[in-house]
Amino acid sequence: MSLNGMGSRLALAIVCCVLLSSMGTAAATGRTGRITVYWGQTSSEGPLRKACESKLYSTVILSFLTNFGSGKYELNLAGHPWGEVGPDVKYCQSKKILVLLAIGGGIGKYSLASKADAKAVAKHLWNYYLGGNSRSRPFGTAVLDGVDFDIELGSRAHYDDLARYLKGYSNRKCEKKVFITAAPQCPFPDRMLGQALRTGLFDRVHVQFYNNPACSYRARNVPGFKAAWRKWTRSLPRSSVYLGLPAAPGAANSGYVDPRTLVTKVLPIVRQSRNYGGIMLWSRYYDVQTGYSKRVKSAV
């Protein structure tokens, strides 16, 4: 091949990958409503397709891969048949809704023993969920858009390595971008994900502003909330930062903000940040019960 030919093909590849990345980034920032929701914790929340048919969310996060590391893996979708999830994933994606897989959560057994272990977990995620090769894939031919780190248990080590390895799969042969997001607690820096977030590799960070009275929004804690939000947004200039909230009073021990207060008092604060991305709700089940997202979507 001539040098001119090689240059032309390289230029086309670069343009292709830039366009792919920009298209994915537009979807990741949730320009269709900028509401992310967790799904997969109870069959009572309804099927994934119905969540996407609601047109309320720009991203749905399947939760959780509760066990991983040291060669052991367990996916727990709380009664949802895996065979039905795959077609629903494709439906959601046809509506320009990102579908991610959450790893970790508040139950299960997970940790990364070493850098090599992180590499093995990344390979597993790639082959089973993100577009690689495996004879047995939980969701069949459906390919998820990325991985959400919701790390609350075990060791904090090597999640920075996992992020790097997962990002290494992005845009291979200009095929796709692997999004990586995180759901840290609002005290800054997060004790489990602080080191990983410092890599700057996360496309989006859904900060959990609940179950932590020191930084959750309350009438008596507005300064504390503002300070925490500023720390997160200013420390992650390359990430879209989402305000994580419970969708019902019973969805968390503390930190619930009613829709009216969110719209009139909280959103005017967080929207001042240049990298504000939207809100994250825990979870689809509670959102169905309260209609939270319907009541705030136009303001988000």
C-alpha positions as CSV (number, residue, x, y, z in Angstrom):
1,M,0.0,0.0,0.0
2,S,1.3,3.5,-0.8
3,L,2.0,6.0,1.9
4,N,-0.9,8.2,0.5
5,G,-3.2,5.2,0.7
6,M,-2.2,4.4,4.3
7,G,-2.6,8.1,5.2
8,S,-6.1,8.2,3.8
9,R,-7.2,5.0,5.6
10,L,-5.8,6.3,8.9
11,A,-7.6,9.6,8.4
12,L,-10.8,7.8,7.8
13,A,-10.3,5.6,10.8
14,I,-9.7,8.6,13.0
15,V,-12.7,10.4,11.7
16,C,-14.8,7.3,12.2
17,C,-13.7,6.9,15.8
18,V,-14.1,10.6,16.6
19,L,-17.7,10.4,15.2
20,L,-18.4,7.3,17.2
21,S,-17.1,8.8,20.4
22,S,-19.0,12.0,19.9
23,M,-22.3,10.2,19.2
24,G,-21.8,8.0,22.2
25,T,-20.9,11.0,24.4
26,A,-24.1,12.7,23.3
27,A,-26.1,9.7,24.5
28,A,-24.1,9.4,27.7
29,T,-24.8,12.9,28.7
30,G,-28.5,12.0,28.4
31,R,-29.7,14.7,26.0
32,T,-33.1,12.9,25.9
33,G,-33.8,13.8,29.5
34,R,-30.6,13.1,31.4
35,I,-32.1,10.7,33.9
36,T,-30.3,7.5,34.7
37,V,-32.1,4.7,36.6
38,Y,-31.0,1.4,38.1
39,W,-33.0,-1.6,37.1
40,G,-32.8,-5.3,38.0
41,Q,-33.5,-5.5,41.8
42,T,-37.0,-7.0,41.8
43,S,-39.4,-8.5,39.2
44,S,-42.1,-6.1,40.6
45,E,-40.5,-3.2,38.7
46,G,-41.5,-4.7,35.4
47,P,-39.5,-5.7,32.3
48,L,-36.6,-3.7,31.0
49,R,-38.5,-2.9,27.8
50,K,-41.3,-1.2,29.7
51,A,-38.7,1.0,31.5
52,C,-37.4,2.1,28.1
53,E,-40.9,2.5,26.6
54,S,-41.6,5.0,29.3
55,K,-39.3,7.5,27.6
56,L,-38.2,8.7,31.0
57,Y,-34.6,7.7,31.0
58,S,-31.5,8.2,28.9
59,T,-29.6,5.4,30.6
60,V,-30.6,2.2,32.3
61,I,-28.1,0.4,34.5
62,L,-28.6,-3.4,35.0
63,S,-27.8,-4.3,38.6
64,F,-25.8,-6.2,39.6
65,L,-22.8,-8.5,38.9
66,T,-22.6,-9.2,42.6
67,N,-19.6,-11.6,42.6
68,F,-16.4,-11.1,40.6
69,G,-12.7,-11.6,41.1
70,S,-10.5,-14.6,41.5
71,G,-12.2,-16.4,38.6
72,K,-15.7,-16.4,40.2
73,Y,-18.7,-14.5,38.7
74,E,-22.3,-14.2,39.6
75,L,-25.0,-12.1,37.9
76,N,-28.1,-11.4,40.1
77,L,-31.1,-9.7,38.4
78,A,-33.5,-10.7,41.1
79,G,-35.9,-12.9,39.2
80,H,-35.7,-11.3,35.8
81,P,-35.2,-14.1,33.2
82,W,-31.9,-13.5,31.4
83,G,-33.3,-14.7,28.1
84,E,-35.8,-11.9,28.1
85,V,-33.3,-9.2,28.9
86,G,-31.3,-9.5,25.7
87,P,-34.0,-8.5,23.3
88,D,-35.1,-5.7,25.7
89,V,-31.5,-4.4,25.7
90,K,-31.6,-4.2,21.9
91,Y,-35.0,-2.4,22.0
92,C,-33.7,0.2,24.5
93,Q,-30.6,0.8,22.4
94,S,-32.8,1.2,19.3
95,K,-34.4,4.1,21.2
96,K,-30.9,5.7,21.8
97,I,-31.0,4.6,25.4
98,L,-27.6,3.4,26.9
99,V,-27.7,0.1,28.8
100,L,-24.9,-0.5,31.3
101,L,-24.0,-3.3,33.6
102,A,-23.4,-2.4,37.3
103,I,-20.8,-4.3,39.1
104,G,-20.6,-4.5,42.9
105,G,-23.5,-3.3,45.0
106,G,-24.3,-3.6,48.7
107,I,-24.4,-7.4,48.8
108,G,-22.2,-10.2,47.3
109,K,-18.6,-11.1,47.4
110,Y,-16.3,-9.2,45.1
111,S,-12.8,-7.8,45.1
112,L,-9.7,-7.6,42.9
113,A,-6.7,-9.5,44.2
114,S,-4.1,-8.1,41.8
115,K,-3.6,-6.2,38.6
116,A,-3.7,-9.6,36.8
117,D,-7.1,-10.2,38.4
118,A,-8.4,-6.8,37.2
119,K,-7.3,-7.7,33.7
120,A,-9.1,-11.1,33.9
121,V,-12.3,-9.4,35.2
122,A,-12.1,-6.8,32.3
123,K,-11.7,-9.7,29.8
124,H,-14.7,-11.5,31.3
125,L,-16.9,-8.3,31.1
126,W,-15.8,-7.8,27.5
127,N,-16.4,-11.3,26.3
128,Y,-19.7,-11.9,28.2
129,Y,-21.3,-8.5,28.1
130,L,-19.6,-5.9,25.9
131,G,-19.0,-7.5,22.5
132,G,-16.2,-10.0,22.8
133,N,-16.3,-13.7,22.2
134,S,-18.0,-16.3,24.4
135,R,-19.9,-19.5,23.8
136,S,-22.3,-18.6,26.6
137,R,-23.5,-15.0,27.0
138,P,-26.2,-14.2,29.6
139,F,-28.0,-11.8,27.2
140,G,-27.3,-13.7,24.0
141,T,-26.2,-11.5,21.1
142,A,-27.1,-8.2,22.9
143,V,-24.1,-6.0,23.5
144,L,-24.1,-3.6,26.5
145,D,-22.7,-0.1,26.2
146,G,-20.5,-0.2,29.3
147,V,-19.9,-0.9,33.0
148,D,-20.9,1.0,36.1
149,F,-18.7,0.7,39.2
150,D,-20.8,0.6,42.4
151,I,-18.2,-0.6,44.8
152,E,-19.2,-0.7,48.4
153,L,-17.6,-3.8,49.8
154,G,-14.2,-5.6,49.9
155,S,-10.9,-4.1,49.0
156,R,-10.5,-0.8,47.3
157,A,-7.4,-1.9,45.3
158,H,-7.0,-2.3,41.6
159,Y,-10.2,-0.6,40.4
160,D,-8.0,1.9,38.6
161,D,-6.5,-1.0,36.8
162,L,-9.9,-2.4,35.9
163,A,-10.9,1.0,34.5
164,R,-7.8,1.1,32.3
165,Y,-8.3,-2.4,31.0
166,L,-11.9,-1.8,30.2
167,K,-11.1,1.5,28.4
168,G,-8.5,-0.5,26.4
169,Y,-11.4,-2.2,24.6
170,S,-13.0,1.0,23.4
171,N,-13.1,1.8,19.7
172,R,-11.1,-1.3,18.7
173,K,-11.2,-1.3,14.9
174,C,-13.6,1.6,15.3
175,E,-16.4,-0.7,16.3
176,K,-17.7,0.8,19.6
177,K,-16.9,2.8,22.7
178,V,-17.0,1.2,26.1
179,F,-18.5,3.6,28.6
180,I,-17.4,3.4,32.2
181,T,-19.3,5.1,34.9
182,A,-19.2,5.1,38.7
183,A,-21.6,5.5,41.7
184,P,-19.5,6.8,44.6
185,Q,-20.8,7.9,47.9
186,C,-21.0,11.7,48.3
187,P,-18.3,12.2,51.0
188,F,-15.3,13.3,49.0
189,P,-13.1,11.4,48.1
190,D,-15.0,8.1,48.0
191,R,-13.2,5.6,50.1
192,M,-13.6,2.8,47.6
193,L,-13.3,4.5,44.3
194,G,-11.2,7.5,45.0
195,Q,-8.1,6.1,43.4
196,A,-9.9,4.8,40.3
197,L,-11.7,8.1,39.7
198,R,-8.4,10.0,39.8
199,T,-7.5,8.2,36.5
200,G,-9.9,10.6,34.7
201,L,-11.2,7.7,32.6
202,F,-14.8,7.7,33.8
203,D,-17.3,9.1,31.3
204,R,-19.8,9.8,34.0
205,V,-20.0,9.7,37.7
206,H,-23.4,9.2,39.5
207,V,-22.7,10.5,43.0
208,Q,-25.0,9.0,45.6
209,F,-26.2,12.0,47.6
210,Y,-28.1,9.8,50.0
211,N,-27.4,7.7,53.1
212,N,-24.8,10.3,54.0
213,P,-26.3,13.1,56.1
214,A,-23.1,15.2,56.0
215,C,-23.4,15.8,52.3
216,S,-27.1,15.1,51.4
217,Y,-29.4,17.9,50.7
218,R,-31.5,19.1,53.6
219,A,-32.8,22.6,54.5
220,R,-30.3,22.6,57.4
221,N,-27.4,21.3,55.3
222,V,-27.4,23.4,52.1
223,P,-23.8,24.6,52.7
224,G,-22.6,21.1,53.2
225,F,-24.4,19.9,50.1
226,K,-23.1,22.7,48.0
227,A,-19.5,22.1,49.2
228,A,-19.7,18.4,48.4
229,W,-21.2,19.1,44.9
230,R,-18.5,21.6,44.1
231,K,-15.7,19.2,45.2
232,W,-17.1,16.4,42.9
233,T,-17.7,18.6,39.8
234,R,-14.4,20.5,40.1
235,S,-12.3,17.4,40.8
236,L,-13.8,15.6,37.7
237,P,-13.7,18.1,34.9
238,R,-13.6,15.5,32.2
239,S,-16.6,13.6,33.6
240,S,-20.3,14.3,33.5
241,V,-21.4,14.4,37.1
242,Y,-24.9,13.2,38.0
243,L,-26.9,13.9,41.2
244,G,-27.8,10.6,42.6
245,L,-31.1,10.5,44.5
246,P,-33.6,7.9,45.9
247,A,-36.9,7.9,44.0
248,A,-39.0,7.4,47.1
249,P,-38.6,8.1,50.9
250,G,-38.3,4.3,51.5
251,A,-35.6,3.8,48.9
252,A,-32.8,5.0,51.2
253,N,-32.2,5.6,54.9
254,S,-31.8,9.3,54.3
255,G,-31.3,11.8,51.5
256,Y,-34.8,11.8,49.8
257,V,-35.6,15.1,48.2
258,D,-39.2,15.6,47.2
259,P,-39.8,16.5,43.5
260,R,-40.9,20.1,44.2
261,T,-37.8,20.8,46.3
262,L,-35.6,19.2,43.7
263,V,-37.0,21.4,40.9
264,T,-37.2,24.7,42.8
265,K,-34.1,24.5,45.1
266,V,-31.7,21.8,44.3
267,L,-31.5,21.8,40.5
268,P,-30.7,25.5,40.3
269,I,-27.7,24.8,42.4
270,V,-26.3,21.8,40.6
271,R,-27.0,23.1,37.1
272,Q,-24.5,25.9,37.6
273,S,-21.7,23.4,37.2
274,R,-20.4,23.1,33.6
275,N,-20.1,19.3,33.9
276,Y,-23.5,18.7,35.4
277,G,-25.0,15.8,33.6
278,G,-28.4,15.1,35.1
279,I,-29.8,13.0,37.9
280,M,-29.6,9.3,38.8
281,L,-32.4,7.6,40.5
282,W,-32.4,4.6,42.8
283,S,-34.3,2.7,41.5
284,R,-36.8,1.8,38.7
285,Y,-39.0,-0.1,41.2
286,Y,-39.4,3.0,43.5
287,D,-39.8,5.3,40.5
288,V,-42.7,3.2,39.3
289,Q,-44.3,3.6,42.7
290,T,-43.9,7.3,43.0
291,G,-43.7,8.7,39.5
292,Y,-40.7,10.7,40.5
293,S,-39.0,10.9,37.1
294,K,-42.2,12.0,35.5
295,R,-42.6,14.9,37.9
296,V,-39.0,16.2,37.4
297,K,-38.0,15.3,33.9
298,S,-38.9,18.6,32.3
299,A,-36.7,20.5,34.7
300,V,-33.7,18.1,34.6
